[in-house]
Amino acid sequence: MDNILEAVGIDRVLLAARAGDDEAQRELVESYSRGVYNLGRVILGSELAESVLQEVFLAALTLPLPGGRTGRWLAELAMSAVQRRKPLTQLERSRAAQVLRLGLGLSESEAWVLTQPANPVRVAARVWSEAELA
């Protein structure tokens, strides 16, 4: 298997990328950059999409490791980057959810949750569910 992602799974690729493995970094970017870029492009336009892409992959290599699937974590980073730049309308949230499902492999419910405006109840529910899984 030539593809590192198929051979060892994305979490190990993320660990290797964070350790400075050039091949793992390339695989991580190749696997997720299209979905991350498309999310930024659909909501913000091409110019700001590049900025979102750079921010997400820099964060992926420097922030504390996620507790769940890497794809969902990258989607969460991308949505945060987009929403910091522009509050989303309902139509944009719908488009973002579609990009998250098609481009980053999220389920419909995962995509819906990530595209909703942050509120204390949702944040508390997420923290509680992550603590329960740990």
C-alpha positions in Angstrom: 0.0 0.0 0.0 1.6 3.2 -1.2 -0.9 5.5 0.5 0.1 6.0 4.2 -3.5 6.9 5.1 -4.7 3.5 4.0 -1.8 1.6 5.6 -1.7 3.2 9.1 -4.8 5.3 9.5 -5.0 9.1 9.6 -4.3 9.5 13.3 -0.8 7.9 12.9 -0.3 10.1 9.8 -1.1 13.2 11.8 1.3 12.1 14.5 4.1 11.5 11.9 3.3 14.9 10.3 3.6 16.7 13.6 6.9 14.9 14.2 8.2 16.5 10.9 7.8 13.6 8.5 7.6 15.2 5.1 5.7 12.3 3.5 3.1 12.3 6.2 2.6 16.0 5.9 2.1 15.6 2.2 -0.4 12.8 2.7 -2.3 14.8 5.3 -2.5 17.9 3.1 -3.4 15.8 0.0 -6.2 14.1 1.8 -7.9 17.1 3.3 -6.8 20.3 1.5 -9.5 20.1 -1.2 -12.3 19.9 1.4 -10.9 22.6 3.6 -10.2 24.9 0.7 -13.6 24.3 -0.8 -15.3 25.2 2.5 -13.4 28.5 2.6 -14.0 29.2 -1.1 -17.8 28.5 -0.9 -18.2 30.9 2.0 -15.4 33.4 1.7 -14.1 33.3 -1.9 -10.8 32.1 -3.3 -8.5 34.6 -1.8 -9.6 34.0 1.8 -9.9 30.3 1.2 -6.1 30.1 0.9 -5.8 31.8 4.3 -8.2 29.3 5.8 -6.2 26.4 4.3 -2.9 27.7 5.7 -4.5 28.4 9.2 -6.0 24.9 9.4 -2.9 23.0 8.5 -0.7 25.1 10.7 -3.1 24.5 13.6 -3.1 20.8 12.8 0.6 20.7 13.2 0.8 22.8 16.4 -2.4 22.6 18.5 -3.0 19.8 21.1 -4.1 16.5 19.4 -7.8 15.9 19.0 -9.6 13.3 20.9 -11.6 12.0 17.9 -11.3 11.5 14.2 -8.8 13.7 12.5 -11.2 14.5 9.6 -13.8 15.9 12.0 -11.1 17.8 13.9 -9.8 19.4 10.7 -13.4 20.3 9.7 -13.9 21.9 13.1 -10.7 23.9 12.7 -11.9 25.0 9.2 -15.3 26.0 10.3 -13.8 28.0 13.2 -11.4 29.7 10.7 -14.3 30.6 8.4 -16.6 31.8 11.1 -13.9 34.1 12.6 -13.8 35.8 9.2 -17.5 36.1 8.5 -20.8 35.3 10.4 -22.7 32.8 8.3 -26.2 33.2 7.0 -28.6 30.2 7.0 -27.9 29.6 3.3 -24.1 29.6 3.9 -24.5 27.2 6.8 -26.4 24.9 4.5 -23.7 25.1 1.9 -20.9 24.6 4.5 -22.7 21.5 5.8 -22.8 20.1 2.2 -19.0 20.8 1.7 -18.2 19.2 5.1 -20.2 16.0 4.1 -18.8 15.7 0.6 -15.3 17.2 1.0 -14.3 16.0 4.5 -16.5 12.9 4.9 -18.6 14.0 7.9 -22.0 12.6 8.6 -25.0 14.8 8.1 -25.4 15.3 11.9 -21.7 16.1 12.4 -21.8 18.6 9.6 -25.0 20.2 10.9 -23.6 20.6 14.4 -20.4 22.2 13.1 -22.2 24.7 11.0 -24.5 26.0 13.8 -23.7 29.2 15.6 -21.9 28.5 18.9 -24.0 28.7 21.9 -23.3 27.7 25.5 -25.7 24.7 25.5 -24.0 23.2 22.4 -20.5 23.7 23.8 -21.5 22.2 27.1 -23.1 19.2 25.4 -19.9 18.6 23.3 -17.6 18.8 26.3 -19.9 16.4 28.2 -20.0 13.9 25.4 -16.2 14.0 24.8 -15.6 13.5 28.6 -18.0 10.5 28.5 -16.1 9.0 25.6 -12.7 9.4 27.3 
